[in-house]
Amino acid sequence: MTEYERRLIDLLISAHPAWRYEHLHLPGLPRWWAIRYKPLRPDQRVAGARDMLGRTTLHRLADALAHHDEILHRTRP
């Protein structure tokens, strides 16, 4: 992992603390993963929220997390 990637991970951790982040080198799988610490409610799942997000780059993962936050915002009680 590069220093730039470490800084991006630090930014993701501060902006999206409900997730833990993993970096994998497995052929055919996304390289960067975000995994939720807390399970989702059924209504959040129906709205499209996920427990895990995987993307090929950190920038794409950041975009997916931002979109995910929008979903959760719409499902707040």
N, CA, C and O atoms as a Tripos MOL2 file, in Angstrom:
@<TRIPOS>MOLECULE
protein
  308   307    77     0     0
PROTEIN
NO_CHARGES

@<TRIPOS>ATOM
      1 N           0.8440   -1.1630    0.0000 N.3       1 MET1
      2 CA          0.0000    0.0000    0.0000 C.3       1 MET1
      3 C           0.8990    1.2390    0.0000 C.2       1 MET1
      4 O           1.8730    1.3200    0.7480 O.2       1 MET1
      5 N           0.5520    2.1880   -0.8470 N.am      2 THR2
      6 CA          1.3590    3.4010   -0.9400 C.3       2 THR2
      7 C           1.0000    4.3860    0.1720 C.2       2 THR2
      8 O          -0.0250    4.2350    0.8370 O.2       2 THR2
      9 N           1.8400    5.3810    0.3660 N.am      3 GLU3
     10 CA          1.5580    6.4310    1.3480 C.3       3 GLU3
     11 C           0.2750    7.1860    0.9700 C.2       3 GLU3
     12 O          -0.5290    7.5280    1.8370 O.2       3 GLU3
     13 N           0.0960    7.4360   -0.3040 N.am      4 TYR4
     14 CA         -1.1220    8.1030   -0.7860 C.3       4 TYR4
     15 C          -2.3610    7.2840   -0.4210 C.2       4 TYR4
     16 O          -3.3610    7.8370    0.0360 O.2       4 TYR4
     17 N          -2.2950    5.9740   -0.6220 N.am      5 GLU5
     18 CA         -3.4250    5.1080   -0.2780 C.3       5 GLU5
     19 C          -3.6650    5.1010    1.2270 C.2       5 GLU5
     20 O          -4.8150    5.0840    1.6660 O.2       5 GLU5
     21 N          -2.6180    5.1130    2.0100 N.am      6 ARG6
     22 CA         -2.7700    5.1850    3.4720 C.3       6 ARG6
     23 C          -3.4750    6.4670    3.8870 C.2       6 ARG6
     24 O          -4.3220    6.4480    4.7810 O.2       6 ARG6
     25 N          -3.1350    7.5760    3.2480 N.am      7 ARG7
     26 CA         -3.8050    8.8440    3.5740 C.3       7 ARG7
     27 C          -5.2730    8.8060    3.1760 C.2       7 ARG7
     28 O          -6.1260    9.3120    3.9060 O.2       7 ARG7
     29 N          -5.5770    8.2110    2.0250 N.am      8 LEU8
     30 CA         -6.9760    8.0830    1.6140 C.3       8 LEU8
     31 C          -7.7560    7.1930    2.5820 C.2       8 LEU8
     32 O          -8.9010    7.4950    2.9190 O.2       8 LEU8
     33 N          -7.1520    6.1210    3.0210 N.am      9 ILE9
     34 CA         -7.8030    5.2600    4.0140 C.3       9 ILE9
     35 C          -8.0710    6.0430    5.2910 C.2       9 ILE9
     36 O          -9.1520    5.9250    5.8690 O.2       9 ILE9
     37 N          -7.1120    6.8350    5.7400 N.am     10 ASP10
     38 CA         -7.3190    7.6590    6.9350 C.3      10 ASP10
     39 C          -8.4940    8.6140    6.7450 C.2      10 ASP10
     40 O          -9.2780    8.8220    7.6710 O.2      10 ASP10
     41 N          -8.6200    9.1930    5.5550 N.am     11 LEU11
     42 CA         -9.7540   10.0700    5.2700 C.3      11 LEU11
     43 C         -11.0680    9.2930    5.2790 C.2      11 LEU11
     44 O         -12.0680    9.7720    5.8140 O.2      11 LEU11
     45 N         -11.0700    8.1080    4.6950 N.am     12 LEU12
     46 CA        -12.2830    7.2880    4.7060 C.3      12 LEU12
     47 C         -12.6780    6.9010    6.1250 C.2      12 LEU12
     48 O         -13.8600    6.9290    6.4680 O.2      12 LEU12
     49 N         -11.7160    6.5460    6.9410 N.am     13 ILE13
     50 CA        -11.9940    6.1840    8.3320 C.3      13 ILE13
     51 C         -12.6280    7.3520    9.0720 C.2      13 ILE13
     52 O         -13.5700    7.1610    9.8410 O.2      13 ILE13
     53 N         -12.1250    8.5500    8.8500 N.am     14 SER14
     54 CA        -12.6910    9.7030    9.5510 C.3      14 SER14
     55 C         -14.0540   10.0990    8.9850 C.2      14 SER14
     56 O         -14.9160   10.5600    9.7330 O.2      14 SER14
     57 N         -14.2640    9.9290    7.6800 N.am     15 ALA15
     58 CA        -15.5380   10.3100    7.0610 C.3      15 ALA15
     59 C         -16.6000    9.2230    7.2020 C.2      15 ALA15
     60 O         -17.7920    9.5270    7.2480 O.2      15 ALA15
     61 N         -16.1850    7.9690    7.2720 N.am     16 HIS16
     62 CA        -17.1040    6.8240    7.3170 C.3      16 HIS16
     63 C         -16.6510    5.8490    8.4100 C.2      16 HIS16
     64 O         -16.1570    4.7630    8.1080 O.2      16 HIS16
     65 N         -16.8200    6.2390    9.6830 N.am     17 PRO17
     66 CA        -16.2920    5.4130   10.7710 C.3      17 PRO17
     67 C         -17.0710    4.1250   11.0360 C.2      17 PRO17
     68 O         -16.6150    3.2980   11.8260 O.2      17 PRO17
     69 N         -18.2210    3.9300   10.4090 N.am     18 ALA18
     70 CA        -19.0210    2.7230   10.6360 C.3      18 ALA18
     71 C         -18.4840    1.5150    9.8630 C.2      18 ALA18
     72 O         -19.0720    0.4340    9.8980 O.2      18 ALA18
     73 N         -17.3730    1.7090    9.1720 N.am     19 TRP19
     74 CA        -16.8210    0.6700    8.3120 C.3      19 TRP19
     75 C         -15.3870    0.3500    8.7000 C.2      19 TRP19
     76 O         -14.6650    1.2020    9.2170 O.2      19 TRP19
     77 N         -14.9890   -0.8840    8.4440 N.am     20 ARG20
     78 CA        -13.5600   -1.2160    8.4950 C.3      20 ARG20
     79 C         -13.1110   -1.4460    7.0490 C.2      20 ARG20
     80 O         -13.9170   -1.8200    6.1970 O.2      20 ARG20
     81 N         -11.8630   -1.2280    6.7870 N.am     21 TYR21
     82 CA        -11.3540   -1.2360    5.4070 C.3      21 TYR21
     83 C         -10.3040   -2.3180    5.2350 C.2      21 TYR21
     84 O          -9.4460   -2.5200    6.0950 O.2      21 TYR21
     85 N         -10.3880   -3.0120    4.1070 N.am     22 GLU22
     86 CA         -9.4700   -4.1020    3.8060 C.3      22 GLU22
     87 C          -8.8980   -3.9210    2.4080 C.2      22 GLU22
     88 O          -9.5560   -3.4070    1.5040 O.2      22 GLU22
     89 N          -7.6680   -4.3540    2.2620 N.am     23 HIS23
     90 CA         -6.9520   -4.2770    0.9890 C.3      23 HIS23
     91 C          -6.5510   -5.6990    0.6200 C.2      23 HIS23
     92 O          -5.7780   -6.3300    1.3400 O.2      23 HIS23
     93 N          -7.0730   -6.2140   -0.5050 N.am     24 LEU24
     94 CA         -6.8170   -7.5960   -0.8980 C.3      24 LEU24
     95 C          -6.1290   -7.6730   -2.2570 C.2      24 LEU24
     96 O          -6.3150   -6.8020   -3.1060 O.2      24 LEU24
     97 N          -5.3530   -8.6970   -2.4490 N.am     25 HIS25
     98 CA         -4.6930   -8.9610   -3.7340 C.3      25 HIS25
     99 C          -5.1170  -10.3320   -4.2550 C.2      25 HIS25
    100 O          -4.2870  -11.2300   -4.3940 O.2      25 HIS25
    101 N          -6.3960  -10.4900   -4.5410 N.am     26 LEU26
    102 CA         -6.9000  -11.7590   -5.0400 C.3      26 LEU26
    103 C          -7.3900  -11.5860   -6.4720 C.2      26 LEU26
    104 O          -8.1990  -10.6970   -6.7360 O.2      26 LEU26
    105 N          -6.9260  -12.4050   -7.3910 N.am     27 PRO27
    106 CA         -7.3280  -12.2770   -8.7920 C.3      27 PRO27
    107 C          -8.8470  -12.3830   -8.9540 C.2      27 PRO27
    108 O          -9.4890  -13.2730   -8.3960 O.2      27 PRO27
    109 N          -9.3950  -11.4610   -9.7250 N.am     28 GLY28
    110 CA        -10.8130  -11.4860  -10.0220 C.3      28 GLY28
    111 C         -11.7120  -10.8440   -8.9890 C.2      28 GLY28
    112 O         -12.9240  -10.7740   -9.1930 O.2      28 GLY28
    113 N         -11.1510  -10.3700   -7.8810 N.am     29 LEU29
    114 CA        -11.9500   -9.7120   -6.8510 C.3      29 LEU29
    115 C         -11.5580   -8.2410   -6.7460 C.2      29 LEU29
    116 O         -10.4350   -7.8650   -7.0820 O.2      29 LEU29
    117 N         -12.5020   -7.4020   -6.2720 N.am     30 PRO30
    118 CA        -12.1270   -5.9970   -6.0390 C.3      30 PRO30
    119 C         -10.9430   -5.9180   -5.0710 C.2      30 PRO30
    120 O         -10.7630   -6.7750   -4.2070 O.2      30 PRO30
    121 N         -10.1630   -4.8840   -5.2420 N.am     31 ARG31
    122 CA         -8.9500   -4.7270   -4.4390 C.3      31 ARG31
    123 C          -9.2320   -4.1090   -3.0700 C.2      31 ARG31
    124 O          -8.5760   -4.4540   -2.0870 O.2      31 ARG31
    125 N         -10.2040   -3.1990   -3.0020 N.am     32 TRP32
    126 CA        -10.5020   -2.4600   -1.7790 C.3      32 TRP32
    127 C         -11.9030   -2.7990   -1.2910 C.2      32 TRP32
    128 O         -12.8540   -2.8290   -2.0710 O.2      32 TRP32
    129 N         -12.0170   -3.0530    0.0080 N.am     33 TRP33
    130 CA        -13.2930   -3.4300    0.5980 C.3      33 TRP33
    131 C         -13.5910   -2.5730    1.8210 C.2      33 TRP33
    132 O         -12.6970   -2.1890    2.5740 O.2      33 TRP33
    133 N         -14.8730   -2.2880    1.9920 N.am     34 ALA34
    134 CA        -15.3770   -1.6710    3.2150 C.3      34 ALA34
    135 C         -16.4100   -2.6370    3.7810 C.2      34 ALA34
    136 O         -17.3070   -3.0840    3.0660 O.2      34 ALA34
    137 N         -16.2830   -2.9580    5.0670 N.am     35 ILE35
    138 CA        -17.1750   -3.9000    5.7290 C.3      35 ILE35
    139 C         -17.7850   -3.1940    6.9440 C.2      35 ILE35
    140 O         -17.0700   -2.6600    7.7920 O.2      35 ILE35
    141 N         -19.1150   -3.2030    7.0090 N.am     36 ARG36
    142 CA        -19.7990   -2.5300    8.1140 C.3      36 ARG36
    143 C         -19.5550   -3.2520    9.4290 C.2      36 ARG36
    144 O         -19.5080   -4.4810    9.4800 O.2      36 ARG36
    145 N         -19.3980   -2.4640   10.5040 N.am     37 TYR37
    146 CA        -19.2780   -3.0310   11.8390 C.3      37 TYR37
    147 C         -20.6360   -3.4730   12.3700 C.2      37 TYR37
    148 O         -20.7430   -4.5080   13.0270 O.2      37 TYR37
    149 N         -21.6690   -2.6910   12.0850 N.am     38 LYS38
    150 CA        -23.0010   -2.9080   12.6470 C.3      38 LYS38
    151 C         -23.9470   -3.4190   11.5580 C.2      38 LYS38
    152 O         -23.9490   -2.8920   10.4450 O.2      38 LYS38
    153 N         -24.7540   -4.4460   11.8710 N.am     39 PRO39
    154 CA        -25.6890   -4.9600   10.8660 C.3      39 PRO39
    155 C         -26.7340   -3.9160   10.4590 C.2      39 PRO39
    156 O         -27.0860   -3.0240   11.2310 O.2      39 PRO39
    157 N         -27.2060   -4.0560    9.2450 N.am     40 LEU40
    158 CA        -28.2380   -3.1650    8.7290 C.3      40 LEU40
    159 C         -29.6230   -3.6490    9.1340 C.2      40 LEU40
    160 O         -29.8280   -4.8330    9.4020 O.2      40 LEU40
    161 N         -30.5670   -2.7210    9.1740 N.am     41 ARG41
    162 CA        -31.9710   -3.0790    9.3970 C.3      41 ARG41
    163 C         -32.5590   -3.6070    8.0870 C.2      41 ARG41
    164 O         -32.0380   -3.2980    7.0160 O.2      41 ARG41
    165 N         -33.6300   -4.3940    8.1540 N.am     42 PRO42
    166 CA        -34.2580   -4.9100    6.9340 C.3      42 PRO42
    167 C         -34.6800   -3.8160    5.9550 C.2      42 PRO42
    168 O         -34.5210   -3.9820    4.7460 O.2      42 PRO42
    169 N         -35.2190   -2.6960    6.4580 N.am     43 ASP43
    170 CA        -35.6450   -1.6230    5.5470 C.3      43 ASP43
    171 C         -34.4590   -0.9840    4.8250 C.2      43 ASP43
    172 O         -34.5960   -0.5200    3.6930 O.2      43 ASP43
    173 N         -33.3060   -0.9580    5.4710 N.am     44 GLN44
    174 CA        -32.1100   -0.4240    4.8260 C.3      44 GLN44
    175 C         -31.6400   -1.3550    3.7120 C.2      44 GLN44
    176 O         -31.1930   -0.8950    2.6610 O.2      44 GLN44
    177 N         -31.7410   -2.6520    3.9420 N.am     45 ARG45
    178 CA        -31.3670   -3.6220    2.9100 C.3      45 ARG45
    179 C         -32.2910   -3.5220    1.7020 C.2      45 ARG45
    180 O         -31.8400   -3.5630    0.5570 O.2      45 ARG45
    181 N         -33.5970   -3.3890    1.9710 N.am     46 VAL46
    182 CA        -34.5710   -3.2620    0.8870 C.3      46 VAL46
    183 C         -34.2760   -2.0120    0.0590 C.2      46 VAL46
    184 O         -34.4640   -2.0100   -1.1580 O.2      46 VAL46
    185 N         -33.8130   -0.9530    0.7200 N.am     47 ALA47
    186 CA        -33.5010    0.3020    0.0250 C.3      47 ALA47
    187 C         -32.2090    0.2190   -0.7870 C.2      47 ALA47
    188 O         -31.9070    1.1270   -1.5600 O.2      47 ALA47
    189 N         -31.4440   -0.8630   -0.6180 N.am     48 GLY48
    190 CA        -30.2210   -1.0330   -1.4080 C.3      48 GLY48
    191 C         -28.9290   -0.9630   -0.6210 C.2      48 GLY48
    192 O         -27.8520   -1.0620   -1.2100 O.2      48 GLY48
    193 N         -29.0000   -0.7940    0.6920 N.am     49 ALA49
    194 CA        -27.7900   -0.7300    1.5100 C.3      49 ALA49
    195 C         -27.1530   -2.1230    1.5960 C.2      49 ALA49
    196 O         -27.8440   -3.1380    1.5120 O.2      49 ALA49
    197 N         -25.8450   -2.1560    1.7620 N.am     50 ARG50
    198 CA        -25.0890   -3.4060    1.8070 C.3      50 ARG50
    199 C         -24.1380   -3.4210    3.0030 C.2      50 ARG50
    200 O         -23.7150   -2.3790    3.5030 O.2      50 ARG50
    201 N         -23.8190   -4.6360    3.4430 N.am     51 ASP51
    202 CA        -22.8750   -4.8080    4.5470 C.3      51 ASP51
    203 C         -21.4250   -4.7180    4.0940 C.2      51 ASP51
    204 O         -20.5390   -4.4040    4.8890 O.2      51 ASP51
    205 N         -21.1860   -4.9940    2.8200 N.am     52 MET52
    206 CA        -19.8380   -4.9580    2.2660 C.3      52 MET52
    207 C         -19.8720   -4.2590    0.9130 C.2      52 MET52
    208 O         -20.7880   -4.4530    0.1140 O.2      52 MET52
    209 N         -18.8510   -3.4460    0.6790 N.am     53 LEU53
    210 CA        -18.6880   -2.7920   -0.6150 C.3      53 LEU53
    211 C         -17.2740   -3.0730   -1.1040 C.2      53 LEU53
    212 O         -16.3120   -2.8660   -0.3640 O.2      53 LEU53
    213 N         -17.1410   -3.5310   -2.3100 N.am     54 GLY54
    214 CA        -15.8280   -3.7860   -2.8810 C.3      54 GLY54
    215 C         -15.6620   -3.0280   -4.1890 C.2      54 GLY54
    216 O         -16.5660   -3.0250   -5.0250 O.2      54 GLY54
    217 N         -14.5040   -2.3820   -4.3720 N.am     55 ARG55
    218 CA        -14.2220   -1.6340   -5.5900 C.3      55 ARG55
    219 C         -12.7550   -1.8040   -5.9690 C.2      55 ARG55
    220 O         -11.9260   -2.1920   -5.1470 O.2      55 ARG55
    221 N         -12.4540   -1.5070   -7.2230 N.am     56 THR56
    222 CA        -11.0920   -1.6930   -7.7190 C.3      56 THR56
    223 C         -10.1300   -0.6040   -7.2620 C.2      56 THR56
    224 O          -8.9240   -0.8400   -7.1920 O.2      56 THR56
    225 N         -10.6390    0.5800   -6.9510 N.am     57 THR57
    226 CA         -9.7790    1.6790   -6.4800 C.3      57 THR57
    227 C         -10.3860    2.3160   -5.2320 C.2      57 THR57
    228 O         -11.5780    2.1710   -4.9640 O.2      57 THR57
    229 N          -9.5590    3.0140   -4.4850 N.am     58 LEU58
    230 CA        -10.0540    3.7280   -3.3080 C.3      58 LEU58
    231 C         -11.0100    4.8500   -3.6930 C.2      58 LEU58
    232 O         -11.9640    5.1320   -2.9690 O.2      58 LEU58
    233 N         -10.7570    5.4870   -4.8240 N.am     59 HIS59
    234 CA        -11.6560    6.5600   -5.2660 C.3      59 HIS59
    235 C         -13.0470    6.0110   -5.5580 C.2      59 HIS59
    236 O         -14.0510    6.6260   -5.1980 O.2      59 HIS59
    237 N         -13.1020    4.8650   -6.2040 N.am     60 ARG60
    238 CA        -14.4040    4.2390   -6.4780 C.3      60 ARG60
    239 C         -15.0660    3.7780   -5.1860 C.2      60 ARG60
    240 O         -16.2870    3.8520   -5.0550 O.2      60 ARG60
    241 N         -14.2730    3.3050   -4.2380 N.am     61 LEU61
    242 CA        -14.8290    2.9110   -2.9460 C.3      61 LEU61
    243 C         -15.3880    4.1290   -2.2140 C.2      61 LEU61
    244 O         -16.4580    4.0470   -1.6100 O.2      61 LEU61
    245 N         -14.6840    5.2470   -2.2600 N.am     62 ALA62
    246 CA        -15.1690    6.4800   -1.6290 C.3      62 ALA62
    247 C         -16.4940    6.9150   -2.2570 C.2      62 ALA62
    248 O         -17.4070    7.3300   -1.5430 O.2      62 ALA62
    249 N         -16.6080    6.8270   -3.5700 N.am     63 ASP63
    250 CA        -17.8640    7.1640   -4.2520 C.3      63 ASP63
    251 C         -18.9860    6.2280   -3.8150 C.2      63 ASP63
    252 O         -20.1070    6.6730   -3.5690 O.2      63 ASP63
    253 N         -18.6880    4.9390   -3.7170 N.am     64 ALA64
    254 CA        -19.7000    3.9700   -3.2960 C.3      64 ALA64
    255 C         -20.1490    4.2280   -1.8630 C.2      64 ALA64
    256 O         -21.3330    4.0930   -1.5520 O.2      64 ALA64
    257 N         -19.2180    4.5990   -0.9900 N.am     65 LEU65
    258 CA        -19.5720    4.9130    0.3930 C.3      65 LEU65
    259 C         -20.4440    6.1650    0.4710 C.2      65 LEU65
    260 O         -21.3760    6.2200    1.2730 O.2      65 LEU65
    261 N         -20.1520    7.1510   -0.3380 N.am     66 ALA66
    262 CA        -20.9790    8.3670   -0.3680 C.3      66 ALA66
    263 C         -22.3870    8.0320   -0.8340 C.2      66 ALA66
    264 O         -23.3620    8.5240   -0.2650 O.2      66 ALA66
    265 N         -22.5040    7.2010   -1.8620 N.am     67 HIS67
    266 CA        -23.8230    6.7840   -2.3390 C.3      67 HIS67
    267 C         -24.5490    5.9810   -1.2550 C.2      67 HIS67
    268 O         -25.7510    6.1490   -1.0490 O.2      67 HIS67
    269 N         -23.8230    5.1260   -0.5780 N.am     68 HIS68
    270 CA        -24.3900    4.3170    0.4970 C.3      68 HIS68
    271 C         -24.9150    5.2200    1.6170 C.2      68 HIS68
    272 O         -25.9880    4.9630    2.1630 O.2      68 HIS68
    273 N         -24.1810    6.2600    1.9570 N.am     69 ASP69
    274 CA        -24.6370    7.2120    2.9790 C.3      69 ASP69
    275 C         -25.9570    7.8520    2.5720 C.2      69 ASP69
    276 O         -26.8170    8.0780    3.4230 O.2      69 ASP69
    277 N         -26.1340    8.1460    1.2940 N.am     70 GLU70
    278 CA        -27.3930    8.7130    0.8130 C.3      70 GLU70
    279 C         -28.5410    7.7320    1.0350 C.2      70 GLU70
    280 O         -29.6270    8.1330    1.4540 O.2      70 GLU70
    281 N         -28.3100    6.4680    0.7610 N.am     71 ILE71
    282 CA        -29.3370    5.4440    1.0010 C.3      71 ILE71
    283 C         -29.7130    5.4110    2.4720 C.2      71 ILE71
    284 O         -30.8950    5.4240    2.8150 O.2      71 ILE71
    285 N         -28.7110    5.3690    3.3400 N.am     72 LEU72
    286 CA        -28.9880    5.3060    4.7830 C.3      72 LEU72
    287 C         -29.6870    6.5730    5.2590 C.2      72 LEU72
    288 O         -30.5500    6.5050    6.1340 O.2      72 LEU72
    289 N         -29.3370    7.7030    4.7110 N.am     73 HIS73
    290 CA        -29.9870    8.9570    5.1030 C.3      73 HIS73
    291 C         -31.4830    8.9270    4.7720 C.2      73 HIS73
    292 O         -32.3020    9.4280    5.5420 O.2      73 HIS73
    293 N         -31.8310    8.3420    3.6320 N.am     74 ARG74
    294 CA        -33.2430    8.2590    3.2300 C.3      74 ARG74
    295 C         -34.0270    7.2700    4.0840 C.2      74 ARG74
    296 O         -35.2540    7.3520    4.1400 O.2      74 ARG74
    297 N         -33.3500    6.3350    4.7510 N.am     75 THR75
    298 CA        -34.0510    5.3170    5.5480 C.3      75 THR75
    299 C         -33.9960    5.5910    7.0480 C.2      75 THR75
    300 O         -34.3590    4.7270    7.8460 O.2      75 THR75
    301 N         -33.5570    6.7590    7.4320 N.am     76 ARG76
    302 CA        -33.5070    7.0570    8.8710 C.3      76 ARG76
    303 C         -34.9120    7.1290    9.4490 C.2      76 ARG76
    304 O         -35.8240    7.6780    8.8310 O.2      76 ARG76
    305 N         -35.0760    6.5600   10.6590 N.am     77 PRO77
    306 CA        -36.4190    6.5810   11.2860 C.3      77 PRO77
    307 C         -36.8410    7.9780   11.7150 C.2      77 PRO77
    308 O         -37.9340    8.1550   12.2530 O.2      77 PRO77
@<TRIPOS>BOND
     1     1     2 1
     2     2     3 1
     3     3     4 2
     4     3     5 am
     5     5     6 1
     6     6     7 1
     7     7     8 2
     8     7     9 am
     9     9    10 1
    10    10    11 1
    11    11    12 2
    12    11    13 am
    13    13    14 1
    14    14    15 1
    15    15    16 2
    16    15    17 am
    17    17    18 1
    18    18    19 1
    19    19    20 2
    20    19    21 am
    21    21    22 1
    22    22    23 1
    23    23    24 2
    24    23    25 am
    25    25    26 1
    26    26    27 1
    27    27    28 2
    28    27    29 am
    29    29    30 1
    30    30    31 1
    31    31    32 2
    32    31    33 am
    33    33    34 1
    34    34    35 1
    35    35    36 2
    36    35    37 am
    37    37    38 1
    38    38    39 1
    39    39    40 2
    40    39    41 am
    41    41    42 1
    42    42    43 1
    43    43    44 2
    44    43    45 am
    45    45    46 1
    46    46    47 1
    47    47    48 2
    48    47    49 am
    49    49    50 1
    50    50    51 1
    51    51    52 2
    52    51    53 am
    53    53    54 1
    54    54    55 1
    55    55    56 2
    56    55    57 am
    57    57    58 1
    58    58    59 1
    59    59    60 2
    60    59    61 am
    61    61    62 1
    62    62    63 1
    63    63    64 2
    64    63    65 am
    65    65    66 1
    66    66    67 1
    67    67    68 2
    68    67    69 am
    69    69    70 1
    70    70    71 1
    71    71    72 2
    72    71    73 am
    73    73    74 1
    74    74    75 1
    75    75    76 2
    76    75    77 am
    77    77    78 1
    78    78    79 1
    79    79    80 2
    80    79    81 am
    81    81    82 1
    82    82    83 1
    83    83    84 2
    84    83    85 am
    85    85    86 1
    86    86    87 1
    87    87    88 2
    88    87    89 am
    89    89    90 1
    90    90    91 1
    91    91    92 2
    92    91    93 am
    93    93    94 1
    94    94    95 1
    95    95    96 2
    96    95    97 am
    97    97    98 1
    98    98    99 1
    99    99   100 2
   100    99   101 am
   101   101   102 1
   102   102   103 1
   103   103   104 2
   104   103   105 am
   105   105   106 1
   106   106   107 1
   107   107   108 2
   108   107   109 am
   109   109   110 1
   110   110   111 1
   111   111   112 2
   112   111   113 am
   113   113   114 1
   114   114   115 1
   115   115   116 2
   116   115   117 am
   117   117   118 1
   118   118   119 1
   119   119   120 2
   120   119   121 am
   121   121   122 1
   122   122   123 1
   123   123   124 2
   124   123   125 am
   125   125   126 1
   126   126   127 1
   127   127   128 2
   128   127   129 am
   129   129   130 1
   130   130   131 1
   131   131   132 2
   132   131   133 am
   133   133   134 1
   134   134   135 1
   135   135   136 2
   136   135   137 am
   137   137   138 1
   138   138   139 1
   139   139   140 2
   140   139   141 am
   141   141   142 1
   142   142   143 1
   143   143   144 2
   144   143   145 am
   145   145   146 1
   146   146   147 1
   147   147   148 2
   148   147   149 am
   149   149   150 1
   150   150   151 1
   151   151   152 2
   152   151   153 am
   153   153   154 1
   154   154   155 1
   155   155   156 2
   156   155   157 am
   157   157   158 1
   158   158   159 1
   159   159   160 2
   160   159   161 am
   161   161   162 1
   162   162   163 1
   163   163   164 2
   164   163   165 am
   165   165   166 1
   166   166   167 1
   167   167   168 2
   168   167   169 am
   169   169   170 1
   170   170   171 1
   171   171   172 2
   172   171   173 am
   173   173   174 1
   174   174   175 1
   175   175   176 2
   176   175   177 am
   177   177   178 1
   178   178   179 1
   179   179   180 2
   180   179   181 am
   181   181   182 1
   182   182   183 1
   183   183   184 2
   184   183   185 am
   185   185   186 1
   186   186   187 1
   187   187   188 2
   188   187   189 am
   189   189   190 1
   190   190   191 1
   191   191   192 2
   192   191   193 am
   193   193   194 1
   194   194   195 1
   195   195   196 2
   196   195   197 am
   197   197   198 1
   198   198   199 1
   199   199   200 2
   200   199   201 am
   201   201   202 1
   202   202   203 1
   203   203   204 2
   204   203   205 am
   205   205   206 1
   206   206   207 1
   207   207   208 2
   208   207   209 am
   209   209   210 1
   210   210   211 1
   211   211   212 2
   212   211   213 am
   213   213   214 1
   214   214   215 1
   215   215   216 2
   216   215   217 am
   217   217   218 1
   218   218   219 1
   219   219   220 2
   220   219   221 am
   221   221   222 1
   222   222   223 1
   223   223   224 2
   224   223   225 am
   225   225   226 1
   226   226   227 1
   227   227   228 2
   228   227   229 am
   229   229   230 1
   230   230   231 1
   231   231   232 2
   232   231   233 am
   233   233   234 1
   234   234   235 1
   235   235   236 2
   236   235   237 am
   237   237   238 1
   238   238   239 1
   239   239   240 2
   240   239   241 am
   241   241   242 1
   242   242   243 1
   243   243   244 2
   244   243   245 am
   245   245   246 1
   246   246   247 1
   247   247   248 2
   248   247   249 am
   249   249   250 1
   250   250   251 1
   251   251   252 2
   252   251   253 am
   253   253   254 1
   254   254   255 1
   255   255   256 2
   256   255   257 am
   257   257   258 1
   258   258   259 1
   259   259   260 2
   260   259   261 am
   261   261   262 1
   262   262   263 1
   263   263   264 2
   264   263   265 am
   265   265   266 1
   266   266   267 1
   267   267   268 2
   268   267   269 am
   269   269   270 1
   270   270   271 1
   271   271   272 2
   272   271   273 am
   273   273   274 1
   274   274   275 1
   275   275   276 2
   276   275   277 am
   277   277   278 1
   278   278   279 1
   279   279   280 2
   280   279   281 am
   281   281   282 1
   282   282   283 1
   283   283   284 2
   284   283   285 am
   285   285   286 1
   286   286   287 1
   287   287   288 2
   288   287   289 am
   289   289   290 1
   290   290   291 1
   291   291   292 2
   292   291   293 am
   293   293   294 1
   294   294   295 1
   295   295   296 2
   296   295   297 am
   297   297   298 1
   298   298   299 1
   299   299   300 2
   300   299   301 am
   301   301   302 1
   302   302   303 1
   303   303   304 2
   304   303   305 am
   305   305   306 1
   306   306   307 1
   307   307   308 2
@<TRIPOS>SUBSTRUCTURE
     1 MET1         2 RESIDUE 1 A MET
     2 THR2         6 RESIDUE 1 A THR
     3 GLU3        10 RESIDUE 1 A GLU
     4 TYR4        14 RESIDUE 1 A TYR
     5 GLU5        18 RESIDUE 1 A GLU
     6 ARG6        22 RESIDUE 1 A ARG
     7 ARG7        26 RESIDUE 1 A ARG
     8 LEU8        30 RESIDUE 1 A LEU
     9 ILE9        34 RESIDUE 1 A ILE
    10 ASP10       38 RESIDUE 1 A ASP
    11 LEU11       42 RESIDUE 1 A LEU
    12 LEU12       46 RESIDUE 1 A LEU
    13 ILE13       50 RESIDUE 1 A ILE
    14 SER14       54 RESIDUE 1 A SER
    15 ALA15       58 RESIDUE 1 A ALA
    16 HIS16       62 RESIDUE 1 A HIS
    17 PRO17       66 RESIDUE 1 A PRO
    18 ALA18       70 RESIDUE 1 A ALA
    19 TRP19       74 RESIDUE 1 A TRP
    20 ARG20       78 RESIDUE 1 A ARG
    21 TYR21       82 RESIDUE 1 A TYR
    22 GLU22       86 RESIDUE 1 A GLU
    23 HIS23       90 RESIDUE 1 A HIS
    24 LEU24       94 RESIDUE 1 A LEU
    25 HIS25       98 RESIDUE 1 A HIS
    26 LEU26      102 RESIDUE 1 A LEU
    27 PRO27      106 RESIDUE 1 A PRO
    28 GLY28      110 RESIDUE 1 A GLY
    29 LEU29      114 RESIDUE 1 A LEU
    30 PRO30      118 RESIDUE 1 A PRO
    31 ARG31      122 RESIDUE 1 A ARG
    32 TRP32      126 RESIDUE 1 A TRP
    33 TRP33      130 RESIDUE 1 A TRP
    34 ALA34      134 RESIDUE 1 A ALA
    35 ILE35      138 RESIDUE 1 A ILE
    36 ARG36      142 RESIDUE 1 A ARG
    37 TYR37      146 RESIDUE 1 A TYR
    38 LYS38      150 RESIDUE 1 A LYS
    39 PRO39      154 RESIDUE 1 A PRO
    40 LEU40      158 RESIDUE 1 A LEU
    41 ARG41      162 RESIDUE 1 A ARG
    42 PRO42      166 RESIDUE 1 A PRO
    43 ASP43      170 RESIDUE 1 A ASP
    44 GLN44      174 RESIDUE 1 A GLN
    45 ARG45      178 RESIDUE 1 A ARG
    46 VAL46      182 RESIDUE 1 A VAL
    47 ALA47      186 RESIDUE 1 A ALA
    48 GLY48      190 RESIDUE 1 A GLY
    49 ALA49      194 RESIDUE 1 A ALA
    50 ARG50      198 RESIDUE 1 A ARG
    51 ASP51      202 RESIDUE 1 A ASP
    52 MET52      206 RESIDUE 1 A MET
    53 LEU53      210 RESIDUE 1 A LEU
    54 GLY54      214 RESIDUE 1 A GLY
    55 ARG55      218 RESIDUE 1 A ARG
    56 THR56      222 RESIDUE 1 A THR
    57 THR57      226 RESIDUE 1 A THR
    58 LEU58      230 RESIDUE 1 A LEU
    59 HIS59      234 RESIDUE 1 A HIS
    60 ARG60      238 RESIDUE 1 A ARG
    61 LEU61      242 RESIDUE 1 A LEU
    62 ALA62      246 RESIDUE 1 A ALA
    63 ASP63      250 RESIDUE 1 A ASP
    64 ALA64      254 RESIDUE 1 A ALA
    65 LEU65      258 RESIDUE 1 A LEU
    66 ALA66      262 RESIDUE 1 A ALA
    67 HIS67      266 RESIDUE 1 A HIS
    68 HIS68      270 RESIDUE 1 A HIS
    69 ASP69      274 RESIDUE 1 A ASP
    70 GLU70      278 RESIDUE 1 A GLU
    71 ILE71      282 RESIDUE 1 A ILE
    72 LEU72      286 RESIDUE 1 A LEU
    73 HIS73      290 RESIDUE 1 A HIS
    74 ARG74      294 RESIDUE 1 A ARG
    75 THR75      298 RESIDUE 1 A THR
    76 ARG76      302 RESIDUE 1 A ARG
    77 PRO77      306 RESIDUE 1 A PRO
